[in-house]
Amino acid sequence: MSNLEYILSITIVVYLSGTLRTLLPDSLLSLIQHGTYVLFFLLLLARPKLSFACLLSNKVLLILVSLPIISSFWSEMPLASLKSGIIVVQTASVGFFLSYRYTLKEQIKIFAIAATIIGIINILYLVGYPDLAFHTDIEHSGALRGVYSQKNELAQVAVFSSLVFFVLNRNTSGKSRTITNIFSLTGFFLWMLLLFITDSKTGLLVFFFVLFIYTAAKVMRFRGYGFVLSVILGMLTITSLTLILFSNADEKIGFLGRDLTLTGRTNIWNATISMISQRPLLGYGRDAFWNLNTSIPYQIGLSLDSRATYMPPHSHNGFIDLTAELGLIGLLIFLFILIQSFFIAVQTVQSSNNTEYLWLVSYITFFILYNLTESSILKHNSLLWVTFVMVACSCQFVKRKKYLERCAK
């Protein structure tokens, strides 16, 4: 069973990365999606006590994951909310399973193997179909997109994979240390190369900001908890503001070689927030706000262009999208989970010699920063959301373990 679980875990990570989306027909993708989710559900049922304990330890997260289904009662598109909500629960179940089935080190290894497979697929695609692997449009001409439809998708996976290999390299020990070091360094430099070729400055900024916070947390982890927390929160605030500035500034920054014109983000944010103000508490329902079968995307398009020639698929901000769909209630529940997990992660890093706990701080930082300019919160079939669920659950397990250790003394 353990080998099957391991292979299935790697497979679902590859699938959730979106790597297979343009390579396989929709019918086969649907079969993979539903088949793997059914298998994970059966695996959860195979260990009822552990599964139940996991859910009980993460009651607030369970409420958040259930909220999309519940939102069908007030949604603008009830059926769409129900269908999407079910997939959100299925997606989260993978995160629940990975969190209690594997240790942090094992989780990182699973991601590293999956990232290797994803990297090989993209390289083979680049070699075999170079004309398709690069953007040919004027705006992104020459930027690598790999098997994805847009360079930012590849950049997001590249940042995630680079972070995984970096953390793996920092946590090698035992007889296989040399092999693991070679494997992790090769994977790290491979994905960093792909990240540079995507020409995604946002991706590079996010990665180096996360790397900076990882290093700072490691260096200062034996200082007082309040000091470490204050420093990390201060750095996170500065990096968040810098990322927003670089994504929306209306001027050129020469050393980055990027024209940082507004790109419509702040205009979309303003238009979206204006719509949220009409239904602030519960929002418009899961998968109902940006649904083209409603008039909302058209109204937002009109606010950007009087001819509504462009209707954005999302607001380019995960926190705003969450509020639009599930209201302030959904946002506050998520922020509670996010802040609690972050505090537990920092406290654990500060009080432990185990460097794998730095993965928790690093990933939460990564998730926060990416959701300032993209949207991954409660996103179904999303690697980033599955990993957040896994990390949030792992934080609760770490908290419970520390509590039991104190009680045993």
Secondary structure as the mmCIF struct_conf table of DSSP 4:
data_model
#
loop_
_struct_conf.conf_type_id
_struct_conf.id
_struct_conf.beg_label_comp_id
_struct_conf.beg_label_asym_id
_struct_conf.beg_label_seq_id
_struct_conf.end_label_comp_id
_struct_conf.end_label_asym_id
_struct_conf.end_label_seq_id
HELX_RH_AL_P HELX_RH_AL_P1 SER A 2 LEU A 16
TURN_TY1_P TURN_TY1_P1 SER A 17 LEU A 23
BEND BEND1 LEU A 24 LEU A 24
HELX_RH_AL_P HELX_RH_AL_P2 ASP A 26 ALA A 46
BEND BEND2 ARG A 47 ARG A 47
HELX_RH_AL_P HELX_RH_AL_P3 PRO A 48 SER A 57
TURN_TY1_P TURN_TY1_P2 ASN A 58 ASN A 58
HELX_RH_AL_P HELX_RH_AL_P4 LYS A 59 ILE A 70
HELX_RH_3T_P HELX_RH_3T_P1 SER A 71 PHE A 73
TURN_TY1_P TURN_TY1_P3 TRP A 74 TRP A 74
BEND BEND3 GLU A 76 MET A 77
HELX_RH_AL_P HELX_RH_AL_P5 PRO A 78 ARG A 101
BEND BEND4 TYR A 102 TYR A 102
HELX_RH_AL_P HELX_RH_AL_P6 LEU A 104 GLY A 128
HELX_RH_AL_P HELX_RH_AL_P7 PRO A 130 ALA A 133
STRN STRN1 PHE A 134 PHE A 134
BEND BEND5 ASP A 137 ASP A 137
TURN_TY1_P TURN_TY1_P4 ILE A 138 GLY A 142
STRN STRN2 LEU A 144 LEU A 144
TURN_TY1_P TURN_TY1_P5 GLY A 146 VAL A 147
BEND BEND6 TYR A 148 GLN A 150
HELX_RH_AL_P HELX_RH_AL_P8 LYS A 151 ARG A 170
TURN_TY1_P TURN_TY1_P6 ASN A 171 ASN A 171
BEND BEND7 GLY A 174 GLY A 174
TURN_TY1_P TURN_TY1_P7 LYS A 175 SER A 176
HELX_RH_AL_P HELX_RH_AL_P9 ARG A 177 THR A 198
TURN_TY1_P TURN_TY1_P8 ASP A 199 ASP A 199
HELX_RH_AL_P HELX_RH_AL_P10 LYS A 201 VAL A 219
TURN_TY1_P TURN_TY1_P9 MET A 220 PHE A 222
BEND BEND8 ARG A 223 ARG A 223
HELX_RH_AL_P HELX_RH_AL_P11 TYR A 225 ASN A 248
BEND BEND9 ASP A 250 ASP A 250
STRN STRN3 GLU A 251 ILE A 253
HELX_RH_3T_P HELX_RH_3T_P2 GLY A 254 LEU A 256
TURN_TY1_P TURN_TY1_P10 GLY A 257 GLY A 257
STRN STRN4 ARG A 258 LEU A 260
TURN_TY1_P TURN_TY1_P11 THR A 263 GLY A 264
HELX_RH_AL_P HELX_RH_AL_P12 ARG A 265 ILE A 276
TURN_TY1_P TURN_TY1_P12 SER A 277 GLN A 278
BEND BEND10 ARG A 279 ARG A 279
TURN_TY1_P TURN_TY1_P13 PRO A 280 LEU A 282
BEND BEND11 TYR A 284 TYR A 284
TURN_TY1_P TURN_TY1_P14 ARG A 286 ALA A 288
BEND BEND12 PHE A 289 TRP A 290
TURN_TY1_P TURN_TY1_P15 LEU A 292 ASN A 293
BEND BEND13 THR A 294 SER A 295
HELX_RH_AL_P HELX_RH_AL_P13 ILE A 296 LEU A 304
TURN_TY1_P TURN_TY1_P16 SER A 306 ARG A 307
BEND BEND14 PRO A 313 HIS A 314
BEND BEND15 HIS A 316 HIS A 316
HELX_RH_AL_P HELX_RH_AL_P14 GLY A 318 SER A 351
BEND BEND16 ASN A 353 ASN A 353
HELX_RH_3T_P HELX_RH_3T_P3 THR A 355 TYR A 357
HELX_RH_AL_P HELX_RH_AL_P15 LEU A 358 TYR A 370
TURN_TY1_P TURN_TY1_P17 ASN A 371 THR A 373
BEND BEND17 GLU A 374 GLU A 374
TURN_TY1_P TURN_TY1_P18 ILE A 377 LEU A 378
TURN_TY1_P TURN_TY1_P19 HIS A 380 ASN A 381
HELX_RH_AL_P HELX_RH_AL_P16 LEU A 383 ALA A 408
#
